[in-house]
Amino acid sequence: MELFEPVPLSPDKLITSEVCVHHLWFDDSGYTKLGNLMKWNPAVKTADDRNGLLDGLLNNRLDAIASDHAPHTLEEKEILS
């Protein structure tokens, strides 16, 4: 989130940013239970990373929540890669 410093953001900001719902909901502790069912790119990271994204969203550093919709069948998700 350092990219979005200093506080407050410049009114001349020329970039936008988004966060995907799954990066706000999950952290890497879910890989043990969900395995490939929790596979996204970029990968879900630590709880600290998730909390940083949430903080960025709540403090207007992130501009949008995105779906990152890329449907895959259960069979595709179950294939080990």
mmCIF file of the C-alpha atoms, coordinates in Angstrom:
data_MODEL
# 
_entry.id   MODEL 
# 
loop_
_atom_site.group_PDB 
_atom_site.id 
_atom_site.type_symbol 
_atom_site.label_atom_id 
_atom_site.label_alt_id 
_atom_site.label_comp_id 
_atom_site.label_asym_id 
_atom_site.label_entity_id 
_atom_site.label_seq_id 
_atom_site.pdbx_PDB_ins_code 
_atom_site.Cartn_x 
_atom_site.Cartn_y 
_atom_site.Cartn_z 
_atom_site.occupancy 
_atom_site.B_iso_or_equiv 
_atom_site.pdbx_formal_charge 
_atom_site.auth_seq_id 
_atom_site.auth_comp_id 
_atom_site.auth_asym_id 
_atom_site.auth_atom_id 
_atom_site.pdbx_PDB_model_num 
ATOM 1  C CA . MET A 1 1  ? 0.000   0.000   0.000   1.00 0.00 ? 1  MET A CA 1 
ATOM 2  C CA . GLU A 1 2  ? 3.056   2.284   0.119   1.00 0.00 ? 2  GLU A CA 1 
ATOM 3  C CA . LEU A 1 3  ? 2.359   3.126   -3.512  1.00 0.00 ? 3  LEU A CA 1 
ATOM 4  C CA . PHE A 1 4  ? -0.696  5.025   -2.338  1.00 0.00 ? 4  PHE A CA 1 
ATOM 5  C CA . GLU A 1 5  ? 1.091   7.239   0.203   1.00 0.00 ? 5  GLU A CA 1 
ATOM 6  C CA . PRO A 1 6  ? 1.247   10.091  1.253   1.00 0.00 ? 6  PRO A CA 1 
ATOM 7  C CA . VAL A 1 7  ? -1.923  10.767  3.164   1.00 0.00 ? 7  VAL A CA 1 
ATOM 8  C CA . PRO A 1 8  ? -4.185  12.188  1.829   1.00 0.00 ? 8  PRO A CA 1 
ATOM 9  C CA . LEU A 1 9  ? -3.918  11.102  -1.765  1.00 0.00 ? 9  LEU A CA 1 
ATOM 10 C CA . SER A 1 10 ? -3.194  13.764  -4.319  1.00 0.00 ? 10 SER A CA 1 
ATOM 11 C CA . PRO A 1 11 ? -6.260  15.033  -6.173  1.00 0.00 ? 11 PRO A CA 1 
ATOM 12 C CA . ASP A 1 12 ? -4.121  14.567  -9.310  1.00 0.00 ? 12 ASP A CA 1 
ATOM 13 C CA . LYS A 1 13 ? -3.941  10.792  -8.852  1.00 0.00 ? 13 LYS A CA 1 
ATOM 14 C CA . LEU A 1 14 ? -3.699  9.237   -12.318 1.00 0.00 ? 14 LEU A CA 1 
ATOM 15 C CA . ILE A 1 15 ? -4.098  5.552   -11.487 1.00 0.00 ? 15 ILE A CA 1 
ATOM 16 C CA . THR A 1 16 ? -6.910  3.407   -10.179 1.00 0.00 ? 16 THR A CA 1 
ATOM 17 C CA . SER A 1 17 ? -6.757  0.177   -8.234  1.00 0.00 ? 17 SER A CA 1 
ATOM 18 C CA . GLU A 1 18 ? -9.073  -2.662  -7.340  1.00 0.00 ? 18 GLU A CA 1 
ATOM 19 C CA . VAL A 1 19 ? -9.243  -5.599  -5.003  1.00 0.00 ? 19 VAL A CA 1 
ATOM 20 C CA . CYS A 1 20 ? -11.010 -8.888  -5.670  1.00 0.00 ? 20 CYS A CA 1 
ATOM 21 C CA . VAL A 1 21 ? -13.588 -10.238 -3.264  1.00 0.00 ? 21 VAL A CA 1 
ATOM 22 C CA . HIS A 1 22 ? -11.649 -13.463 -2.667  1.00 0.00 ? 22 HIS A CA 1 
ATOM 23 C CA . HIS A 1 23 ? -8.589  -11.483 -1.533  1.00 0.00 ? 23 HIS A CA 1 
ATOM 24 C CA . LEU A 1 24 ? -10.770 -9.772  1.076   1.00 0.00 ? 24 LEU A CA 1 
ATOM 25 C CA . TRP A 1 25 ? -12.427 -13.004 2.231   1.00 0.00 ? 25 TRP A CA 1 
ATOM 26 C CA . PHE A 1 26 ? -9.691  -15.660 2.272   1.00 0.00 ? 26 PHE A CA 1 
ATOM 27 C CA . ASP A 1 27 ? -6.134  -15.923 3.547   1.00 0.00 ? 27 ASP A CA 1 
ATOM 28 C CA . ASP A 1 28 ? -3.506  -18.601 3.009   1.00 0.00 ? 28 ASP A CA 1 
ATOM 29 C CA . SER A 1 29 ? -4.739  -20.671 5.959   1.00 0.00 ? 29 SER A CA 1 
ATOM 30 C CA . GLY A 1 30 ? -7.558  -21.852 3.669   1.00 0.00 ? 30 GLY A CA 1 
ATOM 31 C CA . TYR A 1 31 ? -5.209  -23.759 1.357   1.00 0.00 ? 31 TYR A CA 1 
ATOM 32 C CA . THR A 1 32 ? -5.014  -26.657 3.817   1.00 0.00 ? 32 THR A CA 1 
ATOM 33 C CA . LYS A 1 33 ? -8.743  -27.307 3.614   1.00 0.00 ? 33 LYS A CA 1 
ATOM 34 C CA . LEU A 1 34 ? -9.606  -26.069 0.120   1.00 0.00 ? 34 LEU A CA 1 
ATOM 35 C CA . GLY A 1 35 ? -6.473  -26.799 -1.922  1.00 0.00 ? 35 GLY A CA 1 
ATOM 36 C CA . ASN A 1 36 ? -7.034  -26.115 -5.647  1.00 0.00 ? 36 ASN A CA 1 
ATOM 37 C CA . LEU A 1 37 ? -10.578 -24.905 -4.984  1.00 0.00 ? 37 LEU A CA 1 
ATOM 38 C CA . MET A 1 38 ? -8.912  -21.761 -3.645  1.00 0.00 ? 38 MET A CA 1 
ATOM 39 C CA . LYS A 1 39 ? -6.587  -21.207 -6.590  1.00 0.00 ? 39 LYS A CA 1 
ATOM 40 C CA . TRP A 1 40 ? -6.424  -17.653 -7.985  1.00 0.00 ? 40 TRP A CA 1 
ATOM 41 C CA . ASN A 1 41 ? -3.833  -15.524 -9.688  1.00 0.00 ? 41 ASN A CA 1 
ATOM 42 C CA . PRO A 1 42 ? -2.458  -13.602 -7.935  1.00 0.00 ? 42 PRO A CA 1 
ATOM 43 C CA . ALA A 1 43 ? -2.583  -16.099 -5.116  1.00 0.00 ? 43 ALA A CA 1 
ATOM 44 C CA . VAL A 1 44 ? -4.296  -15.413 -1.818  1.00 0.00 ? 44 VAL A CA 1 
ATOM 45 C CA . LYS A 1 45 ? -1.662  -14.344 0.721   1.00 0.00 ? 45 LYS A CA 1 
ATOM 46 C CA . THR A 1 46 ? -1.456  -13.964 4.497   1.00 0.00 ? 46 THR A CA 1 
ATOM 47 C CA . ALA A 1 47 ? -4.063  -12.627 6.905   1.00 0.00 ? 47 ALA A CA 1 
ATOM 48 C CA . ASP A 1 48 ? -1.880  -9.511  7.299   1.00 0.00 ? 48 ASP A CA 1 
ATOM 49 C CA . ASP A 1 49 ? -2.026  -8.977  3.532   1.00 0.00 ? 49 ASP A CA 1 
ATOM 50 C CA . ARG A 1 50 ? -5.808  -9.425  3.549   1.00 0.00 ? 50 ARG A CA 1 
ATOM 51 C CA . ASN A 1 51 ? -6.124  -6.928  6.383   1.00 0.00 ? 51 ASN A CA 1 
ATOM 52 C CA . GLY A 1 52 ? -3.932  -4.453  4.481   1.00 0.00 ? 52 GLY A CA 1 
ATOM 53 C CA . LEU A 1 53 ? -6.216  -4.710  1.458   1.00 0.00 ? 53 LEU A CA 1 
ATOM 54 C CA . LEU A 1 54 ? -9.287  -4.201  3.627   1.00 0.00 ? 54 LEU A CA 1 
ATOM 55 C CA . ASP A 1 55 ? -7.651  -1.199  5.273   1.00 0.00 ? 55 ASP A CA 1 
ATOM 56 C CA . GLY A 1 56 ? -6.810  0.207   1.836   1.00 0.00 ? 56 GLY A CA 1 
ATOM 57 C CA . LEU A 1 57 ? -10.415 -0.207  0.754   1.00 0.00 ? 57 LEU A CA 1 
ATOM 58 C CA . LEU A 1 58 ? -11.822 1.400   3.880   1.00 0.00 ? 58 LEU A CA 1 
ATOM 59 C CA . ASN A 1 59 ? -9.378  4.315   3.608   1.00 0.00 ? 59 ASN A CA 1 
ATOM 60 C CA . ASN A 1 60 ? -10.135 5.028   -0.058  1.00 0.00 ? 60 ASN A CA 1 
ATOM 61 C CA . ARG A 1 61 ? -6.770  3.810   -1.326  1.00 0.00 ? 61 ARG A CA 1 
ATOM 62 C CA . LEU A 1 62 ? -8.469  1.141   -3.458  1.00 0.00 ? 62 LEU A CA 1 
ATOM 63 C CA . ASP A 1 63 ? -11.092 2.333   -5.895  1.00 0.00 ? 63 ASP A CA 1 
ATOM 64 C CA . ALA A 1 64 ? -13.195 -0.736  -6.631  1.00 0.00 ? 64 ALA A CA 1 
ATOM 65 C CA . ILE A 1 65 ? -14.127 -4.258  -5.588  1.00 0.00 ? 65 ILE A CA 1 
ATOM 66 C CA . ALA A 1 66 ? -13.860 -6.580  -8.595  1.00 0.00 ? 66 ALA A CA 1 
ATOM 67 C CA . SER A 1 67 ? -15.261 -10.030 -9.248  1.00 0.00 ? 67 SER A CA 1 
ATOM 68 C CA . ASP A 1 68 ? -12.318 -11.400 -11.286 1.00 0.00 ? 68 ASP A CA 1 
ATOM 69 C CA . HIS A 1 69 ? -14.899 -13.664 -12.883 1.00 0.00 ? 69 HIS A CA 1 
ATOM 70 C CA . ALA A 1 70 ? -13.150 -16.575 -14.579 1.00 0.00 ? 70 ALA A CA 1 
ATOM 71 C CA . PRO A 1 71 ? -15.433 -19.596 -14.272 1.00 0.00 ? 71 PRO A CA 1 
ATOM 72 C CA . HIS A 1 72 ? -13.960 -23.073 -14.010 1.00 0.00 ? 72 HIS A CA 1 
ATOM 73 C CA . THR A 1 73 ? -15.777 -26.350 -13.499 1.00 0.00 ? 73 THR A CA 1 
ATOM 74 C CA . LEU A 1 74 ? -15.255 -28.366 -10.348 1.00 0.00 ? 74 LEU A CA 1 
ATOM 75 C CA . GLU A 1 75 ? -13.432 -30.952 -12.474 1.00 0.00 ? 75 GLU A CA 1 
ATOM 76 C CA . GLU A 1 76 ? -10.975 -28.307 -13.669 1.00 0.00 ? 76 GLU A CA 1 
ATOM 77 C CA . LYS A 1 77 ? -10.357 -27.133 -10.111 1.00 0.00 ? 77 LYS A CA 1 
ATOM 78 C CA . GLU A 1 78 ? -9.740  -30.694 -8.898  1.00 0.00 ? 78 GLU A CA 1 
ATOM 79 C CA . ILE A 1 79 ? -6.892  -31.233 -11.389 1.00 0.00 ? 79 ILE A CA 1 
ATOM 80 C CA . LEU A 1 80 ? -3.567  -30.886 -9.626  1.00 0.00 ? 80 LEU A CA 1 
ATOM 81 C CA . SER A 1 81 ? -1.163  -28.569 -11.356 1.00 0.00 ? 81 SER A CA 1 
# 
